[in-house]
Amino acid sequence: MREALADAFWMPRKGPVQWVRDFGPFSVIGLDTLLEGAHHGALCDEGMEFLDTALSAIGDQSAVVATHHPFMHAGIPAMDADNLRNGAAMMARLEAHPGPVRMISGHVHRAMTTQIGRVTCQIAPATCHAVLTDHRPVADPRLMLEPGAVMVHRWLDRPRAGLVSDVIPTGLFPGPWPFQD
């Protein structure tokens, strides 16, 4: 990520990849949850301090917190075992923020949404394989070659201000056609 966004003024040149971008009605806070050599994630002490500082700086502005590893459970045991291990400490900070908060993550390769307290948590799909959703208690973890997708977030001011998230399949599909004749 650092290499791909090397020219971005907000990308740190070294250390954890953590950043803040102000978009007017909301700010995005990116937190590095990578643990070299591990499949699960964690937010280091420096990351927790970074989050505290960022949330304090934006006041009551809406916050979108982006991590690779989600804290929410997907109901897929193999993926839930590899969640953000110290996510409860992060969620306590997000709960305390006076403005609306959304947490967006990846890692599971499947679009999912839940509510943890007052924080909306979303996992984005992937453009490649997906992790199979199999709710049997003894199901082996498996991958599926489902159509890829991306999640696009945009702020709408009307009729009520808020962040709208859209899952958009990737690929070529028939259409578009006029909505009305």
C-alpha positions in Angstrom: 0.0 0.0 0.0 2.8 2.3 0.9 4.5 1.8 -2.5 1.2 2.2 -4.5 0.4 5.5 -2.7 4.0 6.8 -2.3 3.1 10.1 -3.9 0.1 10.7 -1.5 0.9 13.5 1.0 -1.0 11.6 3.7 0.9 8.3 3.4 3.5 7.8 6.1 6.9 7.1 4.8 7.8 4.5 7.4 6.3 2.7 10.4 2.7 1.6 10.6 0.5 2.6 7.7 -1.8 4.9 9.6 -3.4 8.1 8.3 -6.3 10.5 8.4 -8.1 12.3 5.6 -10.7 15.0 6.1 -13.5 14.9 3.5 -15.6 17.8 5.0 -18.6 16.1 6.5 -16.6 13.1 7.6 -13.0 11.9 8.1 -11.4 8.6 7.2 -8.9 7.1 9.7 -6.8 4.3 8.3 -5.3 1.9 10.9 -2.6 -0.7 10.3 -3.6 -4.1 11.8 -0.9 -6.1 10.1 1.2 -8.4 12.2 4.1 -9.7 10.1 3.8 -13.5 9.8 0.4 -13.7 11.4 -3.0 -14.2 9.7 -4.9 -12.4 12.5 -4.6 -8.7 13.2 -4.0 -6.4 16.1 -3.7 -2.7 16.6 -0.4 -1.8 18.3 -0.1 0.7 21.2 1.0 3.3 18.6 -2.1 2.6 16.6 -4.4 3.0 19.6 -2.7 6.4 20.4 -3.0 7.4 16.7 -6.7 6.6 16.9 -7.2 8.6 20.1 -5.4 11.6 18.6 -7.3 11.4 15.3 -10.7 11.1 17.0 -9.9 14.0 19.3 -8.8 16.1 16.4 -12.0 15.6 14.4 -14.3 16.5 17.3 -17.9 15.4 16.7 -17.4 15.0 12.9 -18.5 11.6 11.4 -15.6 9.1 11.4 -15.0 6.2 9.1 -12.3 3.9 10.5 -10.7 1.6 8.0 -8.8 -1.6 9.0 -7.8 -4.7 7.1 -8.9 -7.1 9.9 -12.5 -6.7 11.1 -13.6 -6.9 14.7 -17.1 -8.2 13.8 -17.7 -11.9 13.6 -18.7 -13.2 10.2 -20.0 -16.6 11.4 -17.2 -18.3 9.5 -15.1 -19.9 12.2 -11.7 -19.9 10.4 -12.1 -16.2 9.6 -13.5 -15.2 13.0 -10.4 -16.8 14.5 -8.2 -14.3 12.5 -10.1 -11.2 13.4 -8.7 -8.1 15.0 -7.5 -9.6 18.3 -7.6 -6.4 20.4 -10.7 -4.9 18.7 -12.7 -4.5 21.9 -10.3 -1.8 23.0 -10.7 -0.1 19.6 -14.5 -0.4 19.7 -14.6 1.2 23.2 -12.8 4.3 21.7 -15.2 4.3 18.7 -18.2 4.1 21.0 -17.0 7.1 23.0 -16.7 9.3 19.8 -19.4 11.9 19.9 -20.2 11.7 16.2 -21.4 8.9 14.0 -18.9 6.1 13.4 -18.5 3.4 10.8 -15.8 0.7 10.7 -14.9 -0.7 7.3 -12.7 -3.7 6.9 -11.7 -6.4 4.5 -9.9 -9.8 5.1 -13.1 -12.0 4.8 -13.5 -11.4 1.1 -17.3 -11.3 1.5 -19.7 -8.3 2.0 -21.2 -8.3 5.5 -22.7 -5.7 7.8 -23.5 -5.7 11.5 -24.0 -3.2 14.3 -21.7 -3.3 17.4 -23.2 -0.9 19.9 -23.6 2.4 18.0 -20.9 1.5 15.4 -21.9 0.2 12.0 -19.3 -2.4 10.9 -18.9 -3.5 7.3 -16.7 -6.0 5.6 -16.0 -5.4 1.9 -16.1 -8.1 -0.7 -13.0 -8.9 -2.8 -12.3 -8.7 -6.5 -10.9 -12.2 -6.5 -12.1 -15.3 -4.5 -14.6 -15.3 -1.6 -14.6 -17.2 1.6 -17.4 -19.7 1.6 -20.3 -19.0 3.9 -21.1 -22.4 5.4 -22.9 -22.2 8.7 -22.6 -25.9 9.6 -20.7 -26.2 12.9 -18.1 -28.6 11.5 -17.6 -27.1 8.0 -14.1 -26.9 6.6 -12.9 -23.5 5.5 -13.2 -23.2 1.7 -12.8 -20.6 -1.0 -15.3 -19.9 -3.8 -14.8 -18.3 -7.2 -17.8 -16.0 -7.0 -18.1 -12.8 -9.1 -15.8 -10.2 -7.6 -17.1 -6.9 -6.2 -16.0 -3.7 -4.6 -17.6 -1.5 -2.0 -17.9 2.2 -2.8 -18.8 4.6 0.0 -20.2 8.1 -0.7 -21.5 10.9 1.3 -25.1 12.1 0.5 -26.3 15.4 2.0 -30.0 14.9 1.1 -32.6 14.0 2.1 -30.6 13.2 5.3 -26.9 13.5 5.6 -25.0 10.2 5.8 -22.6 7.7 4.3 -24.1 5.3 1.8 -22.2 2.1 0.9 -22.8 0.3 -2.4 -21.5 -3.2 -3.3 -20.7 -3.1 -7.0 -19.9 -6.4 -8.9 -16.9 -6.3 -11.1 -17.0 -7.7 -14.6 -19.0 -7.2 -17.7 -22.7 -7.6 -17.5 -25.6 -6.9 -19.9 -27.1 -3.4 -19.8 -27.7 -0.7 -18.8 -31.2 -0.3 -20.0 -33.6 2.7 -19.5 -35.4 2.6 -16.2 -38.6 3.8 -17.8 -39.8 3.6 -21.5 
